[in-house]
């Protein structure tokens, strides 16, 4: 901005008065005679006006001096002290400073032509010259001896106590080399160092640097634990013309005791340096959930001895804390970058984000192409568990887990949730089904959360929902007390009742016998879990396909595996990275089983045609399970009740077994011997024939397993169930290209219609009519999305922020949080006098020594009538204004 121009001395005086009155810190006034008046003052030089003298009065006094100086009476004086202010002495004072500079004679310009170009230097101002950037170090030379080498060679001749000695005139190639040299000297002497004052020359390059003792300087405040003692020890370095540094001054004396042992010296900031290679190693170990003590032990092994580690464990802890803070910064965008990297390698990878009204992440669900392919083949029975909180935001992490044809756990998807409410679970299940192609699972196993049960009933009405047996029985140890101990007789009998029962009658009989034997009829825990036995007990799974999963133990094992990879309190981006490592680990184990099935030999135990056929049909793991059933079939005898149709299979040692144990099962056979049915229901529950059916097959000399009893999900060809145009999805690592058959077919057909309609006017009109009619008809059919469309799989980058971090002061942990149904409620207290609720004995109305006060009845907040509450009001409640959830796909 151009400085103001005054037409006369009076005008200049008016400009100065107005500027000083406004409180400006720098005033420039151009006079017609060519003199430039510069009046300036910084924030530290501003002198407060006393209450008796206002701003305009001071400006008027100083403007009078300006007028006299312009008239030729000498240089501009400083403003006089007014009202007891400290006097201003010349231009070196802390108050106002003024100067007059007379530039060469130039023609007078008007206000319009006096504007200066950008970065132009006004007349009377002198810019400090800035030279080109100088190199940081001196160019190397072949014959030059470094300072450290010269000091080591001259140690014997010097006969000093220290090997490294920064004497006067010692030359260094760079400033870091001088710092390391003096740091080695300080290690020998027993003190720490740090950078001190520095000076730059007129060209802007550093020309002086002081390296001082760590105890130099004064403490920030008195009576503190600071180690600053105004120590005078230092080394002053100056730069030479060839950009080297030399010691110009070395002060040796200290005013504090020196450190003697290595343990003391390592705690100095200059002596606990961690090199970049060790930093990278520590970062990788911490990301893979290696605790601090083990990390320090690994580094000690690399240095051969713990005493050789050049930093302390406290320093390592501080560095790990810094790493955690860096990882948590910009967590959302780092997570999106991780997703982008995964999507670049896996085109079928997708994620869905639900945000709240403040654009904070509420729920995050993701799955890769390999998991989607696994769900198409083995998504009939899955488990879901959300009871681990192993992240920075204290968000429950849920895993969708299934079982493949090798009877291995497979991870189908991961979800981070901020709330465990009905709406959140409905969003998770709907998005998961949509992400997996719209196919609902046959059976899902979860914990006892009521919100999850309601969401499954509403969104997955055709899916069988069962509870996890592990969650139901997790409180057995604390509820059964002394009965449930390792060396007692109750625990093995109790687990035998839970795991060995095959029918409901057998289970109920064994349960009653167990309760009577140990006198647990009045035990609350045993009574409660028996009342809900149809939701978790194994016999009540009969007829429901669960792939032999009566518990979420597969989710438990996956979560246990996750705890080995994910450190507690980790940010979201690191959580996703470690999740993908677990996915890779699972795929590696599956690859081993695939190789074992394809290349490994088969060992026949009984050398039967039925066994040989099973070895060709099932995978290696399932065939070994089939052989186990054949081995159990040898303990049964066969009794024919109806010729060729109904057989009774009886255990040979039925008398020696428990009283509640069922020893006889009925097997029905179809006329063509293509279908066998056993009352134990194991085939319907697992998908593999039981030992009772195998006993009948071997007796009837059945040489091949009937097609009805071969469930494809357990066979070696479990993945060969796709149409011909999607055969590229059958590869071991999932699809390599992101193609959609429906989109490609429609696109090519639409291009052909466009080409034909562009031939003439009649073809164009007819083509438009056909397209408009097709658009109206398809609008109704396209209302239901299955999640496989090309536009639905595209993700939208939205400005979202991470959820709030945990507010609990405790340290992060990998321990399991209690689900809502296990949180103990506050105990109700009763009055000791009248045994009533809502008051104590001191305020009981039935006391004789207190006057009875009539309690004021509360009014209903809905209708205003006394005698009832809002929850039991007969008047309909006003609908709540609930904001709609925002979903970003």
C-alpha positions in Angstrom: 0.0 0.0 0.0 1.4 3.4 -1.0 2.2 5.8 1.9 0.0 8.9 2.3 1.1 12.2 0.6 0.8 15.5 2.4 0.5 18.8 0.4 2.0 20.9 3.2 3.5 20.8 6.6 0.1 21.2 8.1 -1.2 18.3 6.1 1.8 16.2 7.3 1.0 17.2 10.9 -2.6 16.2 10.4 -1.6 12.8 9.0 0.7 12.1 11.9 -1.9 13.1 14.4 -4.5 10.8 12.8 -2.2 7.9 12.6 -1.0 8.2 16.2 -4.5 8.6 17.4 -5.5 5.3 15.7 -2.7 3.5 17.4 -0.7 2.5 14.3 2.7 1.0 15.0 4.4 2.3 11.8 3.7 5.7 10.1 5.1 6.8 6.8 4.4 10.3 5.5 5.7 11.6 2.1 6.2 15.4 2.0 6.2 17.5 -1.1 9.8 18.6 -0.6 10.9 14.9 -1.1 11.7 14.1 2.5 10.3 10.9 3.9 9.3 11.0 7.5 9.3 7.5 9.1 7.9 7.1 12.6 7.8 3.6 13.9 7.3 1.6 17.1 7.0 -2.1 17.8 4.8 -3.9 20.2 7.5 -3.9 22.9 8.1 -0.1 22.4 4.5 1.0 22.8 4.3 3.3 25.8 0.9 3.3 27.6 -0.7 6.7 28.0 -1.5 7.8 31.5 -5.1 8.3 32.5 -4.5 12.1 32.6 -3.3 12.4 29.0 -5.3 10.9 26.2 -4.0 9.7 22.8 -4.8 12.8 20.7 -3.0 15.0 23.3 0.2 12.9 23.0 -0.2 12.9 19.2 -0.5 16.7 19.1 2.6 17.1 21.3 4.6 14.8 19.1 3.2 16.3 15.8 4.5 19.7 16.9 8.0 18.3 17.1 7.5 16.8 13.7 6.5 20.2 12.3 9.6 21.9 13.8 11.9 19.2 12.4 10.5 19.5 9.0 11.0 23.2 9.1 14.7 22.6 9.3 15.4 22.5 13.0 17.3 19.2 12.9 16.4 15.6 13.3 13.1 14.4 14.6 13.1 14.3 18.4 11.5 11.4 20.4 8.2 12.1 22.1 8.6 13.7 25.5 7.7 11.8 28.6 4.2 12.7 29.7 2.4 12.0 32.9 5.2 10.2 34.7 6.2 7.9 31.8 9.8 6.9 31.5 11.8 9.2 29.3 12.6 8.3 25.7 16.2 8.7 24.8 17.1 8.8 21.2 16.7 6.0 18.7 18.2 3.3 21.0 15.4 3.7 23.6 12.6 1.3 24.1 10.1 3.9 23.2 9.3 5.6 19.9 12.1 6.1 17.3 12.1 8.5 14.4 14.4 9.4 11.6 14.4 11.5 8.5 16.0 10.4 5.3 16.5 12.7 2.2 16.4 10.7 -1.0 17.8 12.0 -4.3 15.9 14.8 -6.0 13.0 13.3 -7.9 9.9 14.8 -9.5 6.9 15.1 -7.3 4.3 12.5 -8.0 0.7 12.7 -7.2 -1.2 10.2 -5.0 -2.3 8.1 -7.9 1.2 7.7 -9.4 2.9 7.2 -6.0 1.9 3.5 -5.7 4.9 1.2 -5.3 5.2 -2.2 -7.1 5.3 -5.3 -5.0 8.5 -5.9 -3.0 9.7 -2.4 -4.1 12.0 -0.7 -1.6 10.8 2.8 -0.6 13.1 5.7 -0.7 15.3 5.8 2.5 14.9 2.1 3.2 17.9 -0.2 2.9 17.2 -3.9 2.4 19.7 -6.3 3.9 21.4 -8.3 1.1 20.7 -12.0 1.1 23.2 -14.1 -0.7 22.8 -17.5 -2.2 22.3 -20.5 0.1 25.6 -21.9 1.3 26.4 -25.7 1.5 25.9 -27.4 4.9 29.3 -29.0 4.9 32.8 -28.6 3.4 33.5 -30.5 0.2 35.4 -33.8 0.9 39.1 -34.1 0.2 41.3 -37.2 -0.1 44.2 -36.1 2.1 42.2 -34.5 4.9 42.2 -36.2 8.3 38.9 -36.0 10.2 38.9 -34.5 13.7 37.9 -37.7 15.4 40.7 -39.7 13.7 43.3 -37.0 14.6 42.1 -37.0 18.2 42.4 -40.8 18.5 45.9 -40.8 17.0 47.2 -38.0 19.2 45.8 -39.5 22.5 49.0 -41.2 23.5 51.1 -38.1 22.9 48.7 -35.8 24.8 48.5 -38.0 27.9 45.1 -36.6 28.9 42.2 -38.2 30.8 39.9 -38.1 27.7 40.4 -39.6 24.3 38.3 -37.1 22.4 39.4 -33.5 23.2 38.0 -30.5 21.4 41.0 -28.2 21.5 41.2 -24.7 20.1 41.4 -24.7 16.3 39.9 -28.2 15.8 38.2 -28.1 12.3 35.1 -30.1 11.4 33.6 -30.6 8.0 30.0 -29.9 9.2 28.1 -28.8 12.2 26.6 -32.3 13.0 30.1 -33.7 13.0 31.2 -31.1 15.6 28.1 -31.9 17.7 28.9 -35.6 17.7 32.5 -34.9 18.5 31.6 -32.8 21.5 29.0 -35.3 22.5 31.6 -38.0 22.7 33.8 -35.7 24.8 30.8 -35.0 27.1 30.2 -38.8 27.5 33.8 -39.3 28.7 33.6 -36.3 31.0 30.2 -37.1 32.5 27.7 -34.4 31.3 25.2 -33.8 28.5 25.1 -31.2 25.8 22.6 -29.3 23.7 22.7 -26.5 21.0 23.0 -23.0 22.4 23.1 -19.5 20.8 23.7 -19.0 17.1 24.3 -16.1 14.8 23.7 -15.4 11.1 25.6 -13.1 8.9 24.3 -10.4 6.5 23.8 -13.1 3.8 21.5 -15.1 5.9 23.8 -18.1 6.6 24.7 -19.3 10.0 28.2 -18.2 11.0 28.4 -19.0 14.7 27.0 -21.8 16.8 27.5 -22.6 20.5 27.1 -26.1 21.9 26.6 -25.8 25.7 26.3 -28.0 28.7 22.9 -29.5 29.4 22.9 -27.6 32.7 23.5 -24.2 31.2 20.9 -21.4 31.5 18.5 -20.5 34.3 15.5 -22.5 35.4 12.1 -21.2 34.2 10.9 -20.7 37.7 12.4 -20.7 41.2 12.0 -23.6 43.5 11.8 -26.2 40.7 13.4 -29.6 40.0 15.2 -28.2 36.9 18.8 -29.2 36.4 19.7 -25.7 35.0 22.6 -24.3 37.0 24.0 -21.6 34.7 26.9 -23.9 33.9 29.5 -21.9 31.8 30.9 -24.9 29.9 30.6 -24.6 26.2 32.3 -24.8 22.8 31.9 -22.0 20.3 32.2 -22.8 16.6 32.8 -20.4 13.7 32.4 -20.9 10.0 35.4 -20.7 7.7 35.5 -19.4 4.1 35.4 -23.0 2.8 32.2 -23.8 4.8 34.0 -25.7 7.5 33.6 -25.1 11.3 36.4 -24.6 13.8 36.6 -24.3 17.6 37.2 -20.7 18.6 36.5 -21.0 22.3 36.3 -24.0 24.7 35.2 -23.5 28.3 36.0 -26.6 30.4 34.9 -25.7 33.9 31.5 -26.8 35.3 29.6 -25.7 38.4 27.8 -29.0 39.0 28.9 -32.6 39.9 29.7 -34.8 36.9 28.0 -38.1 36.1 30.1 -41.2 36.9 28.4 -44.4 35.7 27.0 -45.3 32.3 23.5 -45.8 33.8 23.5 -42.1 34.8 24.9 -40.8 31.5 22.3 -42.7 29.4 19.6 -40.5 30.9 21.0 -37.4 29.4 19.0 -36.3 26.3 22.1 -36.1 24.1 23.2 -39.7 25.1 20.0 -41.6 24.5 19.8 -41.2 20.7 18.0 -44.0 18.8 19.3 -44.4 15.3 16.9 -44.7 12.4 17.4 -48.4 11.8 16.5 -49.2 15.4 13.5 -46.8 15.1 12.2 -48.8 12.1 12.7 -52.0 14.0 10.8 -50.7 17.0 8.0 -49.4 14.9 7.5 -52.8 13.2 7.6 -54.7 16.4 5.1 -52.4 18.1 2.7 -52.5 15.2 2.7 -56.3 15.6 1.8 -56.1 19.3 5.2 -56.9 20.8 5.3 -55.4 24.3 7.9 -52.9 25.5 10.0 -55.4 27.5 10.2 -57.8 24.7 11.2 -55.0 22.2 14.0 -53.9 24.6 15.1 -57.5 24.9 15.2 -58.0 21.1 17.3 -54.8 20.8 19.6 -56.0 23.6 20.1 -59.3 21.6 21.1 -57.3 18.6 23.7 -55.4 20.6 25.0 -58.7 22.1 24.5 -57.4 25.7 21.9 -55.3 27.4 24.7 -53.0 28.7 25.6 -52.2 25.1 22.2 -50.7 24.2 22.8 -47.0 23.6 19.5 -45.8 25.2 17.4 -46.6 28.2 14.1 -48.4 28.5 12.5 -45.1 29.6 13.8 -43.5 26.3 12.3 -46.4 24.4 8.9 -46.0 26.2 8.9 -42.3 25.2 9.6 -43.1 21.6 6.8 -45.7 21.6 4.4 -43.1 22.9 5.5 -40.7 20.2 4.8 -43.5 17.6 1.3 -44.0 19.0 0.5 -40.3 18.8 1.8 -40.1 15.2 -0.3 -43.1 14.2 -3.4 -41.6 15.8 -3.1 -38.3 13.9 -5.4 -38.0 10.9 -6.7 -41.4 11.6 -9.7 -41.3 9.3 -7.7 -40.2 6.2 -5.0 -42.8 7.0 -7.7 -45.4 7.2 -9.1 -44.3 3.8 -5.6 -44.5 2.4 -5.2 -48.1 3.7 -8.6 -49.0 2.1 -7.4 -47.4 -1.2 -4.2 -49.5 -1.2 -6.1 -52.7 -0.4 -8.6 -51.8 -3.2 -5.8 -51.3 -5.7 -4.6 -54.8 -5.1 -8.1 -56.3 -4.7 -10.8 -54.8 -7.0 -13.6 -56.6 -5.1 -12.6 -55.0 -1.8 -15.4 -52.8 -0.4 -16.2 -50.9 2.7 -19.2 -49.0 4.1 -19.2 -46.2 6.6 -22.1 -45.0 8.7 -21.6 -41.5 10.2 -23.6 -39.5 12.7 -24.9 -35.9 12.4 -21.5 -34.6 13.3 -19.8 -36.5 10.5 -18.0 -38.8 12.9 -17.7 -42.4 12.1 -20.4 -44.5 13.8 -19.9 -47.8 12.1 -17.3 -49.1 9.7 -17.8 -52.4 7.8 -15.4 -53.9 5.3 -14.7 -57.1 3.4 -12.4 -58.2 0.6 -13.0 -60.2 -2.5 -11.6 -63.4 -1.0 -14.1 -63.2 1.8 -17.0 -62.6 -0.6 -16.0 -65.7 -2.6 -15.8 -67.7 0.6 -19.3 -66.5 1.6 -20.8 -67.6 -1.7 -19.5 -71.1 -1.0 -19.6 -71.4 2.8 -22.0 -68.7 3.9 -24.8 -71.0 5.1 -23.7 -71.0 8.7 -21.8 -68.0 10.3 -21.0 -66.7 13.8 -20.9 -63.0 14.9 -19.3 -61.7 18.1 -18.8 -58.0 19.2 -17.4 -58.2 22.7 -13.8 -57.1 22.1 -12.7 -53.5 22.4 -9.0 -53.4 21.2 -8.8 -50.0 19.6 -8.2 -46.4 20.4 -11.8 -45.3 20.4 -13.1 -48.1 22.7 -15.4 -49.3 19.8 -16.5 -53.0 19.9 -15.1 -55.0 17.1 -17.2 -57.7 15.4 -16.1 -60.6 13.3 -18.2 -62.5 10.8 -16.7 -66.0 10.8 -17.6 -69.1 8.9 -16.2 -72.6 8.3 -14.8 -73.9 5.0 -14.6 -77.4 3.5 -11.5 -78.1 5.5 -13.3 -77.3 8.8 -11.2 -74.2 9.2 -12.4 -70.8 10.4 -12.7 -68.3 7.6 -13.1 -64.5 8.2 -15.9 -63.1 6.2 -15.9 -59.5 7.3 -15.0 -57.1 10.1 -17.0 -54.3 11.7 -16.1 -51.5 14.2 -19.2 -50.2 16.0 -19.6 -47.3 18.3 -23.1 -48.3 19.6 -24.6 -51.7 20.3 -28.2 -50.8 19.7 -31.0 -52.2 17.5 -30.5 -49.6 14.8 -26.7 -50.2 14.6 -27.1 -53.9 14.4 -29.8 -53.6 11.7 -27.5 -51.4 9.7 -24.6 -53.9 10.1 -26.6 -56.9 9.1 -28.3 -55.2 6.1 -25.1 -53.9 4.8 -23.3 -57.2 5.3 -25.9 -59.1 3.4 -25.9 -56.5 0.6 -22.1 -56.6 0.5 -22.2 -60.4 0.1 -24.6 -60.4 -2.8 -28.0 -60.4 -1.0 -27.9 -64.0 0.2 -29.1 -64.6 3.8 -27.3 -67.2 5.9 -29.2 -70.3 7.1 -27.9 -70.1 10.7 -26.2 -67.4 12.7 -24.7 -67.8 16.2 -24.3 -64.7 18.4 -24.2 -63.8 22.1 -27.2 -63.1 24.3 -27.5 -59.4 23.3 -31.2 -58.5 23.1 -30.6 -55.7 20.5 -28.9 -58.2 18.2 -31.7 -60.7 18.6 -34.3 -58.1 17.6 -32.3 -56.9 14.6 -31.9 -60.5 13.3 -35.6 -61.2 13.7 -36.5 -58.1 11.7 -33.9 -58.3 8.9 -33.2 -62.0 8.7 -36.6 -63.6 9.3 -35.7 -66.9 7.5 -32.4 -67.3 9.4 -32.1 -69.6 12.4 -30.7 -67.6 15.3 -29.0 -69.5 18.2 -27.0 -68.3 21.2 -23.3 -69.0 21.8 -22.9 -71.8 24.3 -19.6 -70.2 25.5 -21.4 -66.9 26.4 -24.2 -68.7 28.2 -21.8 -70.8 30.3 -19.1 -68.2 30.9 -20.5 -67.4 34.4 -20.6 -71.0 35.5 -17.4 -70.8 37.5 -18.5 -67.8 39.6 -22.1 -69.0 39.9 -21.5 -72.6 40.9 -18.7 -71.9 43.4 -17.0 -74.9 44.9 -18.7 -77.3 42.7 -17.0 -76.0 39.6 -13.4 -76.7 40.3 -10.8 -78.5 38.2 -10.2 -81.6 40.3 -13.8 -82.1 41.3 -16.3 -84.6 39.9 -18.9 -82.0 38.9 -17.0 -80.3 36.1 -16.3 -83.3 33.8 -19.9 -84.6 34.3 -21.3 -81.1 33.6 -19.3 -80.8 30.3 -20.3 -84.3 29.3 -24.0 -83.4 29.6 -23.4 -80.3 27.5 -21.3 -81.8 24.7 -22.2 -85.5 24.5 -26.0 -85.3 24.3 -27.6 -86.1 21.0 -31.4 -85.9 21.7 -33.5 -83.5 23.8 -34.8 -86.3 26.0 -31.3 -87.5 26.7 -30.2 -83.9 27.6 -33.2 -83.2 29.9 -32.8 -86.6 31.7 -29.1 -86.1 32.3 -29.6 -82.5 33.5 -32.1 -83.5 36.1 -29.9 -86.3 37.4 -26.9 -84.0 37.6 -28.9 -81.3 39.5 -30.3 -83.9 42.0 -26.9 -85.5 42.5 -25.2 -82.2 43.5 -28.4 -80.6 45.1 -28.5 -77.6 42.7 -32.3 -77.4 42.4 -32.4 -73.9 43.9 -29.3 -72.6 42.1 -30.4 -69.5 40.1 -27.8 -70.0 37.4 -28.7 -73.6 36.7 -32.4 -72.7 36.6 -32.0 -69.8 34.3 -29.9 -71.5 31.6 -32.1 -74.5 31.7 -35.2 -72.4 30.9 -33.5 -71.0 27.7 -31.9 -74.4 26.7 -33.6 -74.4 23.3 -31.4 -71.3 22.3 -28.0 -72.9 23.1 -28.1 -76.6 23.9 -26.7 -79.0 21.3 -29.7 -81.4 21.1 -32.0 -78.5 20.2 -29.9 -77.8 17.1 -31.2 -81.0 15.5 -32.6 -80.4 12.1 -30.9 -77.0 11.8 -27.7 -76.9 9.8 -24.9 -75.3 11.8 -21.8 -76.9 10.2 -21.3 -78.5 13.7 -20.9 -75.1 15.3 -22.9 -74.8 18.6 -20.8 -72.0 19.9 -19.0 -68.9 18.6 -15.7 -70.5 19.5 -14.6 -69.8 16.0 -15.1 -66.1 16.6 -13.4 -66.5 19.9 -10.4 -68.1 18.3 -10.3 -65.4 15.6 -10.5 -62.7 18.2 -7.7 -64.5 20.2 -5.7 -64.5 17.0 -6.4 -60.8 16.5 -5.1 -60.0 20.0 -1.8 -61.4 18.9 -1.5 -58.9 16.1 -3.3 -55.8 17.2 -1.8 -53.8 20.1 -4.3 -52.4 22.7 -5.4 -48.8 22.1 -4.3 -48.9 18.4 -5.8 -46.4 15.9 -8.2 -47.4 13.3 -5.8 -47.5 10.3 -3.4 -49.8 12.2 -6.4 -52.0 13.2 -7.3 -52.5 9.5 -3.7 -53.3 8.6 -3.4 -55.9 11.2 -6.8 -57.3 10.3 -5.5 -57.9 6.8 -2.5 -59.8 8.2 -4.9 -62.1 10.0 -6.7 -62.6 6.7 -3.5 -63.5 5.0 -2.7 -65.9 7.9 -6.0 -67.7 7.4 -5.5 -68.0 3.7 -2.0 -69.5 4.2 -3.5 -72.2 6.5 -6.2 -72.9 3.9 -3.5 -73.2 1.2 -1.7 -75.8 3.3 -4.9 -77.8 3.6 -5.6 -77.5 -0.1 -2.1 -78.8 -0.9 -2.5 -81.6 1.7 -5.8 -82.7 0.0 -4.4 -82.5 -3.6 -0.9 -83.9 -3.1 -1.1 -86.0 0.1 -1.7 -89.7 0.1 -4.7 -91.5 1.7 -4.4 -94.0 4.5 -7.4 -96.5 4.5 -8.0 -98.0 7.9 -10.7 -100.5 7.0 -10.1 -101.0 3.3 -13.8 -100.8 2.5 -15.3 -99.5 -0.8 -17.3 -97.0 1.2 -14.2 -95.7 2.8 -12.4 -95.5 -0.5 -15.2 -93.5 -2.1 -15.2 -91.1 0.8 -11.5 -90.4 0.4 -12.2 -89.3 -3.2 -15.2 -87.1 -2.3 -14.2 -85.3 0.9 -11.3 -83.2 1.7 -8.5 -84.6 3.8 -9.8 -83.2 7.1 -13.4 -84.2 6.5 -12.3 -87.7 5.4 -10.4 -88.1 8.7 -13.6 -87.1 10.5 -15.5 -89.7 8.4 -13.1 -92.4 9.5 -13.7 -91.4 13.1 -17.4 -92.0 12.6 -16.6 -95.4 11.0 -14.5 -96.3 14.1 -17.4 -95.4 16.4 -19.8 -97.5 14.3 -17.8 -100.6 15.3 -19.2 -100.3 18.9 -22.8 -100.8 17.7 -24.8 -103.9 16.8 -27.6 -103.9 14.3 -31.1 -105.2 14.9 -33.5 -105.3 11.9 -37.0 -104.2 12.9 -38.6 -104.0 9.5 -37.0 -105.9 6.6 -34.9 -103.5 4.5 -36.6 -100.4 5.9 -36.1 -99.8 9.7 -33.1 -100.8 11.8 -32.3 -100.4 15.5 -28.6 -99.6 16.3 -27.7 -100.6 19.9 -24.5 -99.9 21.8 -22.7 -103.1 22.8 -21.8 -101.8 26.3 -25.2 -100.1 27.0 -25.5 -101.5 30.5 -22.1 -100.0 31.5 -22.9 -96.5 30.3 -24.6 -93.8 32.3 -28.2 -94.1 33.2 -29.2 -91.0 31.2 -27.2 -92.1 28.1 -29.3 -93.2 25.1 -28.0 -96.6 23.9 -30.3 -97.3 21.0 -31.2 -95.3 17.8 -33.6 -96.0 15.0 -32.4 -95.7 11.4 -34.9 -95.6 8.5 -33.9 -96.6 5.0 -35.6 -95.6 1.7 -36.7 -98.3 -0.8 -33.9 -97.5 -3.2 -31.3 -97.2 -0.4 -30.6 -93.6 -1.5 -31.6 -92.0 1.7 -31.0 -92.8 5.4 -32.5 -91.1 8.3 -31.4 -91.3 12.0 -33.2 -90.0 15.0 -29.9 -88.4 16.3 -30.2 -85.7 13.6 -26.4 -85.4 13.2 -26.7 -85.3 9.4 -29.2 -82.4 9.4 -27.0 -80.6 11.9 -23.6 -81.1 10.3 -24.0 -82.4 6.8 -22.2 -85.7 7.3 -23.6 -89.2 8.0 -23.4 -90.3 11.6 -21.9 -93.5 13.0 -25.4 -95.1 13.2 -26.1 -94.6 9.5 -22.6 -95.9 8.7 -23.3 -99.0 10.7 -26.4 -99.7 8.6 -24.5 -98.9 5.3 -21.7 -101.3 6.1 -24.2 -104.0 7.1 -26.1 -103.5 3.8 -22.8 -103.5 1.8 -23.3 -100.0 0.5 -20.2 -99.3 -1.6 -20.8 -95.6 -2.3 -22.1 -92.8 -0.2 -25.6 -91.8 -1.6 -25.8 -88.5 -3.4 -28.3 -87.3 -0.9 -25.8 -87.6 1.9 -23.0 -85.8 0.1 -23.1 -82.1 1.1 -21.0 -80.2 -1.5 -19.6 -77.8 1.1 -17.4 -80.6 2.6 -16.1 -81.9 -0.7 -13.1 -81.2 -2.7 -15.3 -79.5 -5.4 -17.0 -77.1 -2.9 -16.0 -74.1 -5.0 -17.1 -75.4 -8.4 -20.6 -73.9 -8.2 -20.4 -70.9 -10.4 -21.8 -70.3 -14.0 -19.4 -70.5 -16.9 -19.2 -66.7 -17.4 -17.9 -66.3 -13.8 -15.3 -69.0 -13.9 -12.5 -66.5 -13.3 -13.8 -66.0 -9.7 -12.8 -69.6 -8.8 -9.1 -68.9 -8.6 -7.4 -69.3 -5.3 -6.7 -65.7 -4.6 -10.1 -64.3 -5.8 -10.8 -62.3 -8.9 -8.0 -60.3 -10.5 -10.2 -58.0 -12.5 -13.2 -55.9 -11.4 -15.7 -57.0 -14.0 -19.5 -57.3 -13.9 -21.3 -59.6 -16.3 -24.6 -57.8 -15.9 -23.1 -54.4 -16.5 -21.0 -55.5 -19.5 -23.9 -57.3 -21.1 -26.3 -54.4 -20.7 -23.7 -51.9 -21.8 -23.0 -53.8 -25.1 -26.7 -54.3 -25.8 -27.4 -50.6 -25.2 -24.6 -49.6 -27.5 -26.1 -51.7 -30.3 -29.5 -50.1 -29.7 -27.9 -46.6 -29.9 -26.1 -47.6 -33.2 -29.3 -48.9 -34.7 -31.4 -45.9 -33.6 -29.0 -43.4 -35.0 -29.6 -44.7 -38.6 -32.6 -42.5 -39.5 -35.4 -40.5 -37.9 -37.9 -43.4 -37.7 -35.4 -45.7 -36.1 -34.5 -42.9 -33.6 -38.2 -42.3 -32.6 -38.9 -46.0 -32.2 -35.7 -46.5 -30.3 -36.5 -43.7 -27.9 -40.0 -45.1 -27.3 -38.5 -48.5 -26.5 -35.9 -47.1 -24.1 -38.5 -44.9 -22.3 -40.8 -47.9 -21.9 -37.9 -50.0 -20.7 -36.9 -47.3 -18.2 -40.4 -47.2 -16.6 -40.6 -51.0 -16.4 -37.1 -51.4 -14.9 -37.7 -48.7 -12.3 -39.9 -50.9 -10.2 -37.7 -54.0 -10.6 -34.5 -52.1 -9.6 -35.9 -50.9 -6.3 -34.4 -53.8 -4.5 -30.6 -53.7 -4.6 -28.4 -56.8 -4.2 -25.1 -55.0 -3.7 -23.5 -56.4 -6.9 -24.1 -53.4 -9.2 -21.1 -51.5 -10.5 -22.4 -48.2 -9.1 -23.1 -49.7 -5.7 -19.6 -50.9 -5.3 -18.1 -47.5 -5.8 -17.0 -45.7 -2.6 -17.5 -42.0 -2.0 -14.9 -40.1 -0.1 -16.6 -37.9 2.4 -15.1 -35.6 5.0 -15.7 -37.7 8.1 -13.9 -37.5 11.4 -12.9 -40.2 13.8 -15.1 -41.0 16.8 -14.3 -39.6 20.2 -11.6 -41.4 22.0 -12.1 -43.3 25.2 -12.7 -41.0 28.2 -11.7 -43.6 30.8 -8.4 -42.8 32.6 -7.4 -46.4 32.6 -4.8 -47.9 30.4 -5.9 -49.7 27.2 -6.5 -53.4 27.5 -7.4 -56.4 25.4 -9.7 -57.8 28.1 -13.2 -58.7 27.2 -15.9 -56.2 28.2 -19.1 -57.4 29.9 -22.1 -57.5 27.5 -25.1 -55.4 28.5 -27.0 -58.4 29.9 -24.2 -59.1 32.4 -24.1 -55.6 33.9 -25.4 -55.8 37.5 -28.2 -53.5 38.3 -28.5 -51.4 41.5 -30.0 -53.4 44.4 -33.5 -52.3 45.6 -33.6 -51.3 49.2 -36.6 -51.8 51.4 -37.8 -50.1 54.6 -37.1 -51.9 57.8 -40.4 -50.9 59.4 -43.1 -51.4 56.7 -41.0 -53.4 54.2 -42.0 -50.9 51.5 -40.0 -49.5 48.5 -39.0 -45.9 47.9 -38.0 -44.7 51.4 -35.9 -45.6 54.4 -36.8 -46.4 58.0 -35.9 -42.8 59.0 -38.5 -41.4 56.7 -41.1 -44.1 57.0 -44.7 -42.8 57.4 -45.4 -45.7 59.7 -43.1 -44.4 62.4 -44.9 -43.2 65.6 -42.5 -40.4 66.4 -42.8 -38.6 63.1 -45.7 -36.6 61.8 -47.2 -38.2 58.8 -46.8 -36.1 55.7 -48.8 -36.5 52.6 -46.5 -37.2 49.7 -47.2 -35.0 46.7 -48.3 -37.1 43.8 -46.4 -36.5 40.6 -48.2 -35.6 37.5 -47.9 -37.3 34.1 -45.6 -35.3 31.8 -47.8 -36.3 28.8 -51.4 -35.6 29.9 -50.9 -33.7 33.2 -53.1 -36.0 35.3 -51.9 -37.5 38.6 -51.9 -41.1 39.5 -49.8 -42.5 36.7 -46.5 -41.9 34.8 -45.8 -41.1 31.2 -44.8 -44.7 30.4 -48.3 -45.9 31.4 -50.3 -43.0 30.0 -53.4 -43.9 28.0 -52.9 -40.8 25.8 -50.8 -41.4 22.7 -47.3 -40.1 23.0 -46.0 -37.4 20.6 -43.6 -39.0 18.0 -39.9 -38.3 18.6 -37.9 -36.5 16.0 -35.2 -39.0 15.3 -32.6 -37.9 12.7 -32.0 -40.2 9.8 -28.7 -42.1 9.7 -26.3 -41.1 7.0 -24.8 -43.9 5.1 -21.8 -43.5 2.8 -21.0 -46.4 0.5 
